[in-house]
Amino acid sequence: MKQLNQEDTRAICERVLGFSKADECSVTIAGSRAGNIRFARNSVSTAGLNEDRRLTVTVAFGKRQGTATINEFDDKSLEKAVRRAEDIARLAPENPEFMPAPGKQDFKASTEYFAATAAIDPDYRAEVASHAILAGRKNKLVTAGFFNDVTGFETIANSRGVFGHRDYTNLGYTCTARTEDGRGSGWVTRGVVDAKRFDAREATDVAIEKALRSVDAKALEPGRYTVILEPAATSDLVSRMFGAFGARQADEGRSFLAKKGGGNRLGEKLFDEQVNVWADPWDKDVPVSPWDAQSMLARQRTDLIKNGKVASLDYSQFWAQKQGVRPTARHGNIIMGGGGKSLEELIAGTKKGILVTRTWYIRMVDPQSVLLTGLTRDGTFYVENGKIKYPIKNFRFNESPITMLNNVDELGKPVILGGDEGRFQLVIPPMRIRDFNFTSLSDAV
């Protein structure tokens, strides 16, 4: 299936906007080619390639909106979609929080497309799986994993002058390696936009090493420990916190950023001074779309946390108008600063602690404080005098990322975790945290 370029999509958008008789009209065109390969029990189980193109048109009559989606691009189909959206809008109830579409935006292009990723073919995917399978067999391990790559485009336009086009690529890889008797397990994840920065052998070898080292785990008593968290162990915890940076949530008392008595905690110091977090659509490691597709607003580089202080909140168009401020686009990536030390150097500087390589099965306990519960998994180790002494049994924990980022002992060098459509692209450092709360043991590996 042909991936449409900017000239192609601009012509289609102009035709759609020309068909519309509504007060306003917005168009999104998106397409992708997504390949994948899955393996389990040291054998490939599935592989595939999916290609798709779709167009979504949204119209409004006053505060009444309607939306229609199609995957055919001839004039008859385009006009039919516009009419369907208009019919829906006329029947829809008024939206009391309706906001007009934004006017023309200045979109600064972000480098999201890389030829090496776009060139990935079935042979490349097979090589990724082959190394994991053969390395697993060689080490008497059982491997399972998933590799996927995406090459796509997106175009947005509206009747008020907005137009933007982007081409992008990304890939993701996860691999689990387990001993044949199930007593040891290791896991790894990788995500990048440029295939030249992905090494399947290096990634798989990480999972294999953890599996081999995690056999014969010993039990430690639950309690509060100093922990060294690998970036993958931290990401699912802190990403839930950043989902609560909406100004409306805070102003209405529905998040940890709500102030007692009303208002929000913008500008307050809630974290350790070492904590600095920002979003940047043009970051070279995790570039994202220069616009927020939902609002069609241009993204900007934005500090979320600066030296431990809450530096900004997200304002939807409706809430921004209500509060008398400028609206903001939703962030597409989260980048956390750190120091210059590697994970190994953080371990070397730890007198006594626990190395956590992965967290999973995370659930919210208290949204107001972002208290989370979950389990460690796939390689948890006891550290003493700067060295990994032995593997330990996994724990259940009850902890909040807000508390974690208040108990920072030291941050390491940030690592690219990547992401996918629908979640933050992440750059997170390994970190050493004081008083992490382990509440019970788990027999799972």
C-alpha positions in Angstrom: 0.0 0.0 0.0 1.3 3.4 -0.9 2.4 5.7 1.9 1.0 9.1 1.0 3.3 12.1 0.9 2.5 15.7 1.9 1.4 16.7 -1.6 -1.0 13.7 -1.8 -2.6 14.4 1.6 -2.9 18.1 1.1 -4.9 17.5 -2.0 -7.2 15.1 -0.2 -7.7 17.5 2.7 -8.6 20.3 0.4 -11.2 18.2 -1.3 -12.7 17.1 2.0 -12.8 20.7 3.3 -14.4 21.8 0.1 -17.2 19.3 0.4 -18.2 20.5 3.9 -21.1 22.8 4.6 -20.7 22.8 8.3 -19.5 25.8 10.5 -16.1 24.1 10.8 -14.4 21.0 9.5 -11.3 19.0 10.6 -9.5 16.2 8.8 -7.0 13.6 9.9 -5.4 11.2 7.5 -3.1 8.4 8.8 -1.5 5.4 7.4 1.1 2.8 8.4 2.9 -0.3 7.5 3.5 -2.5 10.6 5.5 -5.6 10.6 6.0 -8.1 13.5 7.4 -11.4 14.5 6.6 -13.3 17.7 8.4 -16.3 19.2 7.8 -18.5 22.2 9.4 -21.7 23.6 12.4 -21.2 21.3 10.4 -21.2 18.1 8.7 -18.6 15.9 4.9 -18.7 16.5 3.6 -15.9 14.3 4.7 -13.2 11.9 2.9 -10.6 9.9 2.6 -7.4 8.0 -0.4 -5.0 8.3 -1.0 -2.0 6.1 -3.7 0.5 6.7 -4.9 4.0 5.6 -7.8 5.9 7.1 -9.4 9.3 7.0 -11.4 10.9 9.8 -13.5 13.9 9.3 -15.1 15.9 12.2 -17.6 18.7 11.6 -19.5 21.1 13.8 -22.7 23.1 13.6 -22.6 25.4 16.5 -21.9 23.1 19.5 -23.0 20.0 17.8 -20.3 17.7 16.4 -20.2 14.6 14.2 -17.4 12.3 13.1 -17.0 9.7 10.3 -14.1 7.5 9.3 -13.4 5.9 5.9 -10.5 4.1 4.2 -11.5 4.9 0.6 -10.2 8.1 -1.0 -12.1 8.7 -4.2 -14.3 11.9 -4.4 -17.5 10.0 -4.0 -16.4 8.3 -0.8 -14.9 11.5 0.6 -18.1 13.4 0.1 -20.1 10.6 1.5 -18.0 10.7 4.7 -18.5 14.4 5.0 -22.2 14.1 4.6 -22.4 11.3 7.2 -20.4 13.4 9.7 -22.8 16.3 9.1 -25.9 14.1 9.5 -24.5 12.9 12.8 -23.7 16.4 14.0 -27.3 17.6 13.3 -28.6 14.8 15.4 -26.1 15.2 18.3 -26.9 17.0 21.5 -25.0 20.2 22.1 -21.6 19.8 23.9 -21.5 22.3 26.7 -17.7 22.2 26.7 -17.4 22.6 22.9 -14.4 24.7 21.8 -13.9 26.0 18.2 -11.0 24.4 16.2 -7.7 26.3 16.5 -6.5 28.6 13.8 -3.3 28.2 11.8 -0.4 26.8 13.8 3.4 27.0 13.3 4.5 23.4 13.3 8.3 23.0 13.5 9.2 19.6 11.9 10.5 16.9 14.1 12.9 14.2 12.7 10.9 11.1 13.3 11.5 9.2 10.0 14.6 7.0 9.6 15.3 5.1 6.4 17.0 2.2 8.3 13.8 1.5 10.1 11.6 1.9 7.1 13.8 -0.7 5.3 13.2 -3.5 7.8 11.9 -6.6 6.0 10.9 -10.2 6.9 14.6 -11.3 6.8 15.5 -8.6 9.4 12.7 -9.6 11.7 13.7 -13.3 11.4 17.3 -12.5 12.3 16.1 -10.8 15.5 14.1 -13.8 16.5 16.8 -16.3 15.4 19.4 -14.8 17.7 17.1 -15.0 20.7 16.1 -18.6 19.9 19.6 -19.9 19.2 21.1 -18.1 22.2 18.4 -19.5 24.4 19.1 -23.0 23.2 22.8 -22.6 23.6 22.4 -21.6 27.2 19.6 -24.1 27.9 17.1 -21.4 28.3 13.5 -21.0 26.9 13.0 -17.7 25.2 9.9 -15.8 24.2 9.5 -12.3 22.7 8.0 -9.9 20.2 9.6 -7.5 17.7 7.6 -4.9 15.7 8.4 -2.1 13.4 6.2 0.7 12.1 6.6 3.1 9.2 3.8 5.6 8.9 2.5 9.1 8.1 -0.1 11.5 9.6 -1.7 14.6 8.2 -4.0 17.1 10.0 -6.0 20.0 8.5 -9.0 22.1 9.4 -11.1 24.9 7.8 -9.4 27.5 10.0 -6.0 27.1 8.3 -4.3 24.3 10.2 -2.2 22.0 8.1 0.6 19.6 9.2 2.2 16.4 7.7 4.7 14.0 9.4 6.4 10.8 8.4 7.7 8.6 11.2 9.2 5.2 12.1 9.7 3.3 15.3 10.5 -0.2 16.5 10.0 -2.1 19.7 11.5 -5.3 21.1 10.9 -7.4 24.3 12.4 -10.7 25.2 12.0 -13.0 28.1 14.5 -15.8 28.9 13.8 -18.5 31.4 15.6 -21.5 32.7 14.1 -24.8 31.7 13.1 -25.6 35.3 11.5 -22.2 35.7 13.7 -21.1 38.6 15.4 -18.2 36.7 14.0 -15.5 34.5 15.3 -12.4 32.7 13.7 -9.7 30.6 14.6 -6.8 28.4 12.9 -4.1 26.4 14.1 -1.7 23.7 12.4 1.0 21.7 14.0 3.4 19.2 13.0 5.4 16.1 16.3 4.5 14.2 17.1 0.9 13.6 20.8 1.8 13.5 20.5 2.3 17.2 19.1 -1.2 17.9 21.3 -4.2 18.6 19.2 -7.4 18.9 22.2 -9.4 20.2 23.0 -6.9 22.9 19.4 -6.7 24.0 18.8 -10.5 24.0 22.0 -11.1 25.9 20.8 -8.8 28.7 17.7 -11.1 29.2 19.8 -14.2 29.0 22.4 -13.0 31.6 19.6 -12.0 34.1 17.9 -15.4 33.6 21.2 -17.3 34.4 22.0 -15.1 37.4 18.5 -15.2 39.0 18.5 -19.0 39.7 18.3 -20.2 43.3 16.9 -16.9 44.7 17.0 -16.4 48.4 14.2 -14.9 50.5 14.6 -11.5 52.2 12.2 -10.1 54.8 9.8 -7.5 53.4 10.4 -4.0 54.5 11.9 -0.7 53.5 15.1 -0.9 51.5 17.5 1.2 49.4 16.8 0.1 45.8 18.5 0.6 42.5 15.8 0.8 39.9 16.7 0.1 36.3 14.9 2.5 33.9 12.5 -0.2 32.7 11.5 -0.8 36.4 10.9 2.9 36.9 9.0 3.8 33.7 5.6 2.2 34.5 5.6 3.9 37.9 6.5 7.5 36.9 4.5 7.5 33.7 1.3 7.1 35.7 2.3 10.2 37.7 2.7 12.3 34.6 -0.8 11.4 33.5 -2.0 13.5 36.4 -0.4 16.8 35.3 -3.7 18.2 34.0 -4.6 21.6 35.4 -8.3 20.7 35.5 -7.7 17.5 37.6 -5.7 19.6 40.0 -8.1 22.5 40.2 -11.0 20.2 40.8 -9.2 18.4 43.5 -8.8 15.1 41.6 -5.0 14.7 41.6 -1.9 14.8 43.8 -1.4 18.3 42.4 -4.6 19.6 44.1 -4.1 22.1 46.9 -6.1 21.9 50.0 -8.8 24.6 50.0 -8.8 24.8 46.2 -6.3 25.6 43.4 -3.2 23.7 42.3 0.4 23.2 43.4 2.1 24.8 40.4 5.4 26.2 41.5 5.6 24.2 44.7 8.6 21.9 45.5 7.2 18.4 45.7 10.3 16.4 44.7 14.1 16.1 45.4 16.1 18.9 43.8 17.8 16.4 41.5 14.6 15.8 39.7 14.2 17.6 36.4 11.6 16.5 33.8 10.6 18.0 30.5 8.9 17.3 27.2 10.5 18.1 23.9 9.0 17.0 20.5 12.4 17.7 18.8 14.5 15.6 21.1 17.0 13.6 19.1 16.5 10.4 21.0 12.7 10.3 21.3 11.3 12.7 18.7 7.5 12.9 18.5 4.8 14.7 16.4 5.1 18.5 16.6 1.4 18.7 17.3 -1.2 17.2 19.6 -3.5 15.3 17.2 -6.5 15.7 19.5 -6.4 19.5 19.8 -4.4 20.3 16.7 -2.3 22.6 18.8 1.5 22.9 18.2 3.7 21.3 20.9 6.5 23.2 22.6 9.5 22.3 24.7 8.1 22.4 28.2 9.5 21.9 31.7 7.3 19.7 33.9 9.5 19.6 36.9 12.4 22.0 37.5 14.8 21.3 40.4 12.1 19.5 42.2 9.4 22.1 41.6 6.2 21.7 39.6 7.0 23.9 36.6 3.9 23.6 34.4 0.4 22.0 34.1 -1.5 20.9 31.0 -4.5 23.2 30.0 -7.1 21.9 27.6 -8.8 24.5 25.4 -11.9 24.5 27.6 -10.1 24.8 30.9 -7.7 27.4 29.6 -10.6 29.6 28.5 -12.3 29.1 31.9 -9.1 30.0 33.8 -8.0 32.8 31.4 -4.8 31.3 30.3 -3.4 29.9 27.0 -4.2 26.3 26.1 -1.4 23.7 25.8 -0.9 20.7 23.6 -0.6 17.3 25.3 3.0 16.0 25.6 4.2 13.2 23.4 7.4 12.3 25.3 8.7 12.5 28.9 12.4 13.1 29.4 14.0 12.9 32.8 17.4 14.3 33.4 20.1 12.4 35.4 23.8 12.2 36.2 26.7 10.7 34.4 27.0 7.3 36.1 26.0 4.0 34.6 23.8 1.5 36.3 26.9 -0.5 37.2 28.4 2.6 38.9 25.3 3.1 40.9 25.5 -0.5 42.1 29.2 0.0 42.9 28.3 3.0 45.1 25.6 1.0 47.1 26.6 -0.4 50.5 23.4 -2.4 51.0 20.4 -2.5 48.7 18.2 -4.3 46.2 18.5 -4.2 42.4 15.1 -4.2 40.7 15.2 -4.8 37.0 11.5 -4.9 36.2 8.1 -4.0 37.8 4.8 -5.4 36.5 1.1 -6.0 37.2 0.9 -2.4 38.6 -2.4 -1.2 39.9 -3.6 2.1 41.4 -4.3 2.0 45.1 -5.0 5.7 45.7 -5.3 8.2 42.7 -5.0 11.2 45.1 -1.5 10.2 46.1 -0.7 8.0 43.1 0.0 5.1 45.5 0.7 2.1 43.4 1.0 -1.6 44.1 2.8 -4.1 41.9 5.5 -6.8 41.8 9.1 -7.1 40.9 9.9 -9.7 38.3 12.6 -11.3 36.0 15.7 -10.7 38.1 15.8 -9.1 41.5 19.2 -9.1 43.3 20.7 -8.3 46.7 23.6 -5.8 46.6 26.2 -5.5 49.3 29.4 -3.4 49.3 29.0 -2.4 45.7 28.5 -5.9 44.3 25.6 -8.1 43.4 25.8 -10.9 46.0 22.9 -13.2 45.0 19.4 -13.3 43.5 16.4 -12.8 45.8 12.8 -13.7 45.6 10.4 -11.2 44.2 8.5 -8.7 46.3 5.1 -7.0 46.2 5.5 -3.3 46.8 3.2 -0.4 47.8 4.8 2.8 46.7 4.1 6.2 45.1 6.3 7.8 42.5 5.9 11.1 44.3 7.5 9.5 47.4 10.1 7.8 45.3 11.2 11.0 43.7 11.4 12.6 47.1 13.7 9.9 48.3 16.3 10.1 45.5 19.8 9.2 46.6 21.4 9.4 43.1 20.4 9.5 39.5 22.4 7.7 36.7 22.8 8.4 33.0 19.4 8.6 31.2 18.4 5.6 29.0 16.1 5.6 25.9 13.1 3.4 26.5 11.0 4.6 23.5 7.3 3.9 23.4 4.6 3.5 20.9 1.5 5.2 19.5 -0.7 5.8 22.5 1.9 6.1 25.3 4.7 8.5 26.2 8.0 8.1 24.5 10.4 7.9 27.5 13.9 8.7 28.5 14.5 7.7 32.1 17.7 7.3 34.2 18.5 4.4 36.5 18.1 5.7 40.1 19.0 4.8 43.6 16.1 5.4 46.0 15.9 5.3 49.8 13.2 3.5 51.8 11.3 1.8 49.0 8.4 -0.1 50.6 8.3 -3.9 49.9 5.2 -5.3 51.6 5.3 -9.1 51.0 7.1 -11.8 49.1 6.1 -13.4 45.8 6.9 -16.9 44.6 6.7 -15.9 41.0 10.0 -15.6 39.1 
